[in-house]
Every structure is written in C-alpha cells, then in structure tokens.
Amino acid sequence: MARHEIEANFPAHRVLNTDLSVVVTSDGKRLGELTISKGSIDWRRSKHHAAVKLRWEQFDKLMEQWAGGALA
C-alpha cells in the first residue's frame, strides 16, 4: 500500500487574499499541489504547468456526482 504524505502551508489568519497550499506525495513521489482560495479549488499535477481549476459550486457538484448521490 502506498504511503501518502501531506505538507500544508496555512496562513496565520483567515484566508482573505492568501491561498492555502497543500503538497501531496505518495511513496516519496510528489503527486501534485492543491490550492484552496476564496473562489476556487485548484489541482496542479506534478510536472504540469496548467492546473485543473473548479469554482466551489463546480467542486460541490463533482463530489455529489462522484458519491453517486450518497451525499444528498
């Protein structure tokens, strides 16, 4: 089973104009970086320049679809 590690940088205050950044690794290999902001959640895979960006409403809909309606 893969060993996952998460490194997070939290702002010292409420997130207003500063994004929250989380680096995710698996077995010592960087999978990517999750960036959380007021308006969206972004996932940038390792060695990729472009991030997948979802507005919070899009993210909510995606999670609901992924869960097969179990969240309702």
C-alpha positions in Angstrom: 0.0 0.0 0.0 1.3 3.4 -0.9 2.5 5.7 1.9 0.9 9.2 1.4 2.3 12.4 2.9 0.8 15.8 3.0 2.6 19.1 3.6 0.4 22.1 4.2 1.1 25.8 4.5 -1.6 27.6 6.4 -1.8 31.3 6.6 -1.7 32.7 10.1 -5.1 34.4 9.7 -8.4 33.9 8.0 -8.0 33.3 4.2 -8.8 36.6 2.6 -6.2 37.3 -0.1 -3.9 34.4 0.6 -4.3 30.9 -0.8 -3.9 27.8 1.2 -1.5 25.3 -0.4 -1.2 21.6 0.2 1.5 19.4 -1.3 0.6 15.7 -1.7 3.2 12.9 -2.1 2.9 9.2 -2.5 5.8 6.9 -1.6 8.1 10.0 -1.6 7.0 11.0 -5.1 5.2 14.3 -5.5 1.6 13.8 -6.9 0.7 17.5 -7.0 -0.4 20.6 -5.2 -3.9 21.5 -4.1 -4.5 25.2 -3.8 -7.6 26.4 -1.9 -8.8 30.0 -2.3 -11.9 32.0 -1.7 -13.2 31.5 -5.2 -11.9 28.1 -6.3 -10.0 24.9 -5.6 -7.1 24.1 -8.0 -5.2 20.8 -8.5 -1.8 21.0 -10.3 -0.3 17.6 -11.0 3.4 17.2 -10.6 5.4 18.3 -13.7 2.3 20.0 -15.2 2.1 23.7 -15.8 -1.7 24.1 -16.0 -3.9 23.4 -13.0 -7.4 22.0 -13.0 -9.5 24.8 -11.5 -13.0 24.4 -10.2 -15.3 27.0 -8.6 -16.7 25.9 -5.3 -20.1 25.2 -6.9 -18.5 23.0 -9.6 -16.5 21.2 -6.9 -19.6 20.5 -4.9 -21.4 19.2 -7.9 -18.5 17.0 -8.9 -18.3 15.5 -5.4 -22.0 14.8 -5.4 -21.8 13.0 -8.7 -18.7 11.0 -7.6 -20.5 9.9 -4.5 -23.5 8.7 -6.6 -25.9 10.9 -4.7 -24.9 9.4 -1.4 -24.3 12.9 0.0 -27.8 14.1 -0.5 
